[in-house]
């Protein structure tokens, strides 16, 4: 138990998930169980690693000669990452996973030795005279640094490989930017209307973890990892003080987790790994009002967020919010494309200078430019806005309007304030949220953008259509 606690405390960014919690009799299900979507055949997966049993090479334990080496995995790397054996031939490998989630050793010849967090597996690999490289095949792990090599004494492989012995396949993947596919399915429009507040004080929400293909822009399909089968995940809207119980079943091929920013809980209590096929319940009380992010925190967290595993929790303050004419929920995020129908490219997402292929509202580029959001002229419009990043800030602006009411991370600009103050844009760093209100003063079209205009052309634009959209009528 002490060793496990130690591993958890060293991997906060790596694992954030759901653990079983106490239940109260008689709650009403306020979010119906979603249909579970099977993974499409032929899509990228770590399917050999499903389940808790370590995966080993076919020759595991069969070596009758050669050396024995011990390689440890942690989140996210190997120790040692470079080894030298005395001679070419079969080498027995003891693989110790000191990390908190599934890792493996996948050698260049296809030999794979895998182990769940805290487990050990053994196998045998045939090391040629030129040496052999290895990496972790779990999506994103190699790009995050889980690469290594075994060389033979007197050989030249290591000298010629530079500082990253298995960098070649990672670099090749990072360079593979897809061309638009004219046969890609049309994107599914995400309804921007904010959900009504859940009734009652205890809410049970079923949110299965599902992998699926999703069109994120015209001609571009990503194999996303999702909460509830959608990107962003389901919007949860509750009152201050409500209890929320989120039930997750991992129907995917790899481990995932969850972190609710609206909760107050130790990471080694509820933020734990959910393995494929496992179910956990995350329970929290909505102690503070605001617009809160939730996301997967499994290593590398950047990859899981960038691939669609995020959503928003809206907690209304005491007494609730005043009635308005239209409420919408907008989540800004980024797509770093890999191959068509593959997960996003971790190396691109991890670049020091972020250069996303698309910056989007509610998961899809330009969807509200193509399908304007109808609002009443001179009516009150409320926008719940969250920037999930994972890398870029948002300067949220609605052209032609002034925000007269803003609550950003608990700091308020109030309509009718004595100084007559207003707001032209709301700056949000990743994981920050705000509640914004404005009133379009005439019929017409009002663009919604991030005022970092280099990203508007990458999909971060939508339209509010006030009245009939024509100011001349």
C-alpha positions in Angstrom: 0.0 0.0 0.0 2.8 2.4 0.8 4.5 1.8 -2.5 1.3 2.4 -4.4 0.7 5.7 -2.5 4.2 6.8 -3.4 3.6 6.2 -7.1 0.3 8.1 -7.0 1.9 11.1 -5.3 4.6 11.3 -8.0 2.1 11.2 -10.9 -0.5 13.9 -10.3 -0.3 15.3 -13.8 -0.2 11.8 -15.2 -3.3 10.2 -13.6 -6.6 11.8 -12.6 -9.5 9.4 -12.6 -12.5 8.1 -10.8 -12.7 6.0 -7.8 -15.7 4.3 -6.2 -17.5 6.6 -3.7 -20.3 6.3 -1.2 -23.8 6.4 -2.6 -27.1 7.7 -1.2 -30.4 5.8 -1.7 -33.0 7.0 -4.1 -31.4 9.5 -6.5 -33.0 10.4 -9.8 -30.9 9.8 -12.9 -30.6 13.3 -14.4 -28.3 12.2 -17.3 -29.5 9.1 -19.1 -26.9 6.4 -19.9 -25.4 6.9 -23.3 -25.1 4.2 -25.9 -21.7 2.6 -26.0 -19.9 3.0 -29.3 -17.6 0.2 -30.3 -14.2 1.2 -31.7 -14.1 1.1 -35.5 -12.2 -1.8 -37.0 -8.7 -0.9 -38.3 -8.3 2.3 -36.2 -5.2 3.0 -34.2 -5.2 1.2 -30.9 -3.1 -0.5 -28.2 -5.5 -3.4 -28.4 -2.8 -5.9 -27.3 -2.8 -4.3 -23.9 -6.5 -4.5 -23.0 -7.0 -5.9 -19.6 -4.8 -6.3 -16.5 -2.7 -9.3 -17.6 0.8 -8.3 -18.7 1.5 -8.8 -22.4 4.8 -10.6 -23.1 6.5 -11.8 -26.2 5.8 -15.3 -27.5 9.4 -16.3 -26.4 9.0 -15.0 -22.9 11.1 -17.0 -20.5 12.5 -19.3 -23.3 16.0 -17.9 -23.5 18.6 -20.6 -22.9 21.7 -18.4 -23.5 22.6 -14.7 -23.5 22.3 -12.0 -20.9 19.5 -10.7 -18.7 18.7 -7.0 -18.5 16.3 -5.1 -16.3 14.4 -2.1 -17.7 12.1 0.1 -15.5 9.3 2.3 -16.9 8.1 5.4 -15.2 5.7 8.1 -16.3 7.0 9.0 -19.0 10.3 7.3 -19.6 12.6 4.3 -19.2 15.4 3.7 -16.7 17.9 2.9 -18.2 16.9 4.0 -21.7 20.1 2.8 -23.2 21.7 -0.5 -22.5 24.7 -2.4 -23.8 25.0 -6.2 -23.9 28.2 -8.2 -24.4 27.1 -10.1 -27.5 24.4 -10.4 -30.1 21.7 -13.0 -29.5 18.7 -13.7 -27.3 18.5 -11.4 -24.3 16.1 -12.0 -21.4 14.3 -8.8 -20.3 12.7 -8.1 -17.0 10.3 -5.2 -17.4 9.4 -3.4 -14.2 6.6 -0.8 -14.5 7.1 1.7 -11.7 4.6 4.0 -13.3 0.9 4.4 -12.6 -0.5 3.2 -15.9 0.1 0.6 -18.6 3.4 0.8 -20.4 5.3 -1.6 -22.7 8.5 -2.3 -24.4 7.9 -2.6 -28.2 11.1 -3.6 -30.0 11.8 -2.8 -33.6 11.3 -6.5 -34.5 7.8 -6.5 -33.1 8.5 -8.2 -29.8 6.4 -6.6 -27.1 6.6 -6.9 -23.3 3.9 -5.0 -21.4 2.9 -4.5 -17.8 0.3 -2.6 -15.9 1.3 0.0 -13.4 3.2 -1.6 -10.5 3.6 -4.9 -12.3 6.5 -6.8 -13.7 6.7 -8.9 -16.9 9.5 -10.9 -18.6 10.3 -11.7 -22.1 13.1 -12.4 -24.6 14.2 -10.3 -27.5 16.8 -11.2 -30.1 19.4 -8.4 -30.3 21.2 -8.3 -33.6 24.8 -7.1 -34.0 23.6 -3.7 -35.0 21.5 -3.3 -31.9 17.8 -2.8 -31.5 15.5 0.1 -30.5 12.4 0.1 -28.4 9.5 2.4 -27.5 6.2 2.4 -25.6 3.4 1.8 -28.1 0.7 3.4 -26.0 -0.5 6.4 -28.1 1.6 9.5 -27.2 4.0 7.8 -24.9 6.9 7.5 -27.4 6.5 11.1 -28.5 6.6 12.1 -24.8 10.0 10.4 -24.4 9.4 6.7 -23.9 12.1 5.5 -26.3 15.3 3.5 -25.9 17.8 1.1 -27.4 19.9 -1.9 -26.7 23.3 -2.0 -28.4 26.0 -4.6 -28.6 29.5 -3.9 -27.1 31.8 -2.7 -29.9 28.8 -1.8 -32.2 28.2 1.6 -33.7 24.4 1.9 -33.5 24.3 4.2 -30.4 26.9 6.5 -31.8 24.9 7.1 -34.9 21.5 7.5 -33.3 22.0 10.9 -31.7 20.4 11.9 -28.4 17.1 10.0 -29.0 17.6 6.4 -30.0 14.1 5.9 -31.3 13.4 9.4 -32.6 13.0 8.4 -36.2 9.5 6.9 -36.0 8.3 9.7 -33.7 9.6 12.4 -36.1 8.0 10.7 -39.1 4.7 10.6 -37.3 4.9 14.3 -36.4 5.5 15.2 -40.0 2.5 13.4 -41.3 0.0 16.2 -41.7 -3.0 14.8 -43.6 -4.6 16.3 -46.7 -8.3 17.0 -46.6 -10.3 13.9 -47.5 -13.1 14.8 -49.9 -15.0 11.7 -48.8 -14.9 12.5 -45.1 -18.3 12.6 -43.6 -19.9 16.0 -42.9 -19.3 17.2 -39.3 -22.2 16.9 -36.8 -23.3 20.3 -35.6 -23.0 20.7 -31.8 -25.9 22.5 -30.3 -24.5 25.5 -28.5 -27.5 26.0 -26.3 -26.6 25.7 -22.7 -28.5 22.9 -20.9 -31.0 23.8 -18.2 -30.0 23.4 -14.6 -30.5 20.0 -13.2 -33.3 19.7 -10.7 -32.8 18.3 -7.2 -29.7 18.3 -5.1 -28.1 14.9 -6.0 -27.2 14.0 -9.6 -26.1 10.7 -11.0 -24.5 11.2 -14.4 -23.5 8.3 -16.7 -20.5 9.2 -18.8 -18.9 6.2 -20.6 -15.4 6.6 -22.0 -15.7 6.0 -25.8 -13.3 6.1 -28.7 -14.8 7.1 -32.1 -14.0 8.9 -35.4 -15.1 12.5 -35.5 -15.0 15.1 -38.3 -13.5 18.2 -36.7 -13.4 20.3 -39.8 -14.4 19.9 -43.4 -12.3 17.0 -44.8 -10.6 16.1 -41.5 -11.4 13.2 -39.3 -9.8 12.5 -35.9 -10.0 9.3 -33.9 -11.0 11.0 -30.7 -11.2 9.8 -27.1 -14.3 11.1 -25.4 -16.4 11.4 -22.3 -19.9 10.4 -23.2 -19.2 9.9 -26.9 -18.9 13.6 -27.7 -16.4 16.5 -27.8 -16.6 18.5 -25.7 -18.0 16.0 -23.1 -21.5 16.6 -21.6 -22.1 20.0 -20.0 -23.1 19.5 -16.4 -25.1 22.4 -14.8 -26.0 22.3 -11.1 -26.7 24.6 -8.2 -24.1 25.6 -5.6 -24.0 22.9 -2.9 -25.4 20.0 -5.1 -23.8 16.6 -5.0 -22.6 15.2 -8.3 -21.9 11.5 -8.9 -20.3 10.7 -12.3 -20.3 7.1 -13.3 -17.6 6.1 -15.9 -17.2 2.9 -17.7 -14.1 2.6 -19.9 -15.2 1.1 -23.1 -11.9 2.1 -24.9 -8.7 0.2 -25.5 -6.5 2.2 -23.1 -6.5 3.6 -19.6 -8.1 6.9 -18.9 -9.0 9.1 -15.9 -10.8 12.3 -14.9 -10.2 15.4 -13.0 -13.1 17.7 -12.1 -11.8 21.2 -11.4 -15.1 21.9 -9.6 -14.2 19.3 -7.0 -12.1 19.3 -3.9 -10.5 15.9 -3.4 -7.0 14.5 -2.9 -5.6 13.2 -6.2 -4.8 9.9 -4.5 -8.4 9.5 -3.4 -10.5 9.7 -6.5 -8.0 10.6 -9.3 -7.0 7.1 -10.2 -6.6 5.0 -13.4 -9.6 3.5 -15.1 -8.4 0.5 -17.0 -10.2 -0.8 -20.1 -13.5 -2.4 -19.1 -13.4 -0.9 -15.5 -16.0 1.3 -13.9 -15.5 4.0 -11.3 -17.7 6.7 -9.7 -16.3 10.2 -9.0 -18.3 12.1 -6.3 -18.0 15.7 -5.5 -20.0 18.6 -3.9 -20.2 21.8 -5.9 -18.7 24.0 -3.3 -17.9 27.0 -5.5 -19.8 28.7 -8.3 -18.2 29.2 -11.7 -17.4 27.7 -15.1 -15.1 24.7 -14.4 -13.1 22.4 -16.6 -13.0 18.7 -16.4 -10.5 16.5 -18.3 -8.6 13.3 -18.5 -5.3 13.4 -16.6 -3.7 10.1 -17.8 -0.2 10.3 -19.1 0.5 12.2 -21.1 -2.3 14.5 -20.0 -1.6 16.9 -22.9 -2.3 14.2 -25.4 -5.6 13.1 -23.8 -6.9 16.7 -23.5 -5.8 17.5 -27.1 -7.6 14.4 -28.3 -10.9 15.4 -27.0 -11.2 14.4 -23.3 -12.6 17.6 -21.7 -15.8 19.3 -20.8 -17.4 21.9 -18.7 -19.2 22.1 -15.3 -21.4 25.1 -14.7 -22.2 25.8 -11.0 -24.7 28.6 -10.4 -24.3 30.9 -7.4 -26.7 31.1 -4.5 -30.1 32.2 -5.7 -29.2 31.2 -9.3 -28.6 33.4 -12.3 -31.2 36.0 -13.5 -33.3 34.9 -16.5 -32.1 35.9 -19.9 -33.4 35.5 -23.4 -30.6 33.1 -24.7 -27.9 31.1 -23.1 -25.1 29.3 -24.9 -22.1 27.3 -23.8 -18.8 27.7 -25.7 -15.6 25.7 -25.2 -12.4 26.8 -27.1 -9.9 24.1 -27.9 -7.2 23.1 -30.4 -6.6 20.3 -32.8 -3.1 19.1 -33.7 -3.7 16.7 -36.6 -2.0 13.4 -37.1 -3.1 11.1 -39.9 -6.7 10.9 -41.1 -8.8 8.8 -38.6 -5.9 8.7 -36.1 -5.5 10.4 -32.7 -3.9 13.9 -32.7 -0.2 14.2 -33.1 1.4 14.5 -29.6 4.7 15.9 -30.9 2.9 18.8 -32.6 0.8 19.4 -29.5 4.0 19.3 -27.3 5.9 21.9 -29.4 7.3 24.8 -27.4 5.6 27.3 -29.9 2.1 25.9 -30.3 1.0 25.8 -34.0 -2.4 24.0 -34.0 -4.0 23.0 -37.3 -7.4 24.2 -36.0 -8.7 26.3 -33.1 -12.3 25.6 -32.6 -15.5 26.4 -30.6 -17.2 23.2 -29.3 -14.9 20.8 -31.1 -15.6 21.7 -34.8 -13.9 24.4 -36.9 -16.3 27.1 -38.3 -19.5 25.3 -37.3 -21.2 28.4 -36.0 -20.0 30.4 -39.0 -21.8 27.9 -41.2 -24.7 27.7 -38.8 -25.2 31.1 -36.9 -26.6 31.1 -33.4 -30.0 32.9 -33.3 -30.4 35.6 -30.6 -33.0 38.3 -30.2 -32.1 41.9 -31.0 -31.9 44.0 -27.8 -32.4 40.8 -25.8 -30.1 39.5 -23.1 -27.5 36.9 -24.2 -25.5 34.9 -21.7 -22.4 33.0 -22.8 -20.7 30.4 -20.6 -17.2 30.3 -22.1 -14.3 28.0 -21.2 -10.8 27.8 -22.6 -9.5 24.2 -22.3 -6.4 24.8 -24.5 -4.5 22.7 -24.0 -1.9 25.3 -25.0 -3.4 28.6 -26.2 -5.1 31.5 -24.4 -8.4 32.9 -25.6 -9.3 36.5 -26.1 -13.0 36.0 -26.3 -14.8 38.8 -28.2 -18.1 39.3 -29.9 -17.7 41.9 -32.7 -20.2 44.8 -32.5 -21.1 44.3 -28.8 -19.9 45.3 -25.4 -20.0 42.9 -22.5 -21.9 44.7 -19.7 -21.7 41.7 -17.3 -18.6 39.5 -16.8 -17.8 36.9 -14.1 -14.3 35.6 -14.7 -12.9 33.1 -12.2 -15.0 34.7 -9.5 -14.2 38.3 -10.3 -17.2 40.3 -11.4 -18.0 43.2 -13.7 -21.6 44.2 -12.9 -24.1 45.8 -15.3 -25.0 49.3 -14.3 -21.9 49.8 -12.1 -21.2 53.3 -10.9 -18.2 53.9 -13.1 -20.0 52.8 -16.3 -17.4 50.2 -17.0 -17.8 47.6 -19.8 -15.6 44.9 -21.3 -14.5 44.4 -25.0 -12.8 41.0 -24.6 -12.4 38.4 -21.9 -8.9 36.9 -21.6 -8.8 33.2 -20.5 -5.8 31.0 -20.0 -6.2 27.2 -20.4 -8.6 25.9 -17.8 -10.2 29.3 -17.1 -13.9 30.1 -17.6 -16.2 33.1 -17.5 -19.9 34.0 -17.7 -20.5 36.9 -20.2 -23.6 38.9 -20.9 -24.4 41.4 -23.7 -27.3 42.8 -25.7 -27.1 43.1 -29.5 -28.5 46.6 -30.3 -29.9 45.9 -33.8 -30.6 43.1 -36.2 -27.5 41.9 -37.8 -24.6 39.4 -37.7 -22.2 39.5 -34.8 -19.0 37.5 -35.2 -17.7 35.5 -32.2 -13.9 35.1 -32.2 -10.8 34.8 -30.3 -9.1 38.2 -30.8 -5.8 36.4 -31.6 -6.7 36.8 -35.2 -4.1 34.4 -36.5 -6.4 31.6 -35.2 -9.6 33.0 -36.5 -8.7 31.7 -40.0 -8.0 28.3 -38.4 -11.7 27.9 -37.3 -12.1 30.0 -34.2 -15.0 32.0 -35.5 -18.8 31.8 -35.2 -21.8 34.1 -35.7 -24.6 35.4 -33.6 -27.6 36.2 -35.8 -29.7 38.9 -34.1 -33.2 39.1 -35.4 -33.3 38.4 -39.1 -29.6 39.2 -39.5 -30.2 42.3 -41.7 -29.7 45.7 -40.1 -31.2 47.5 -43.1 -34.7 46.0 -42.7 
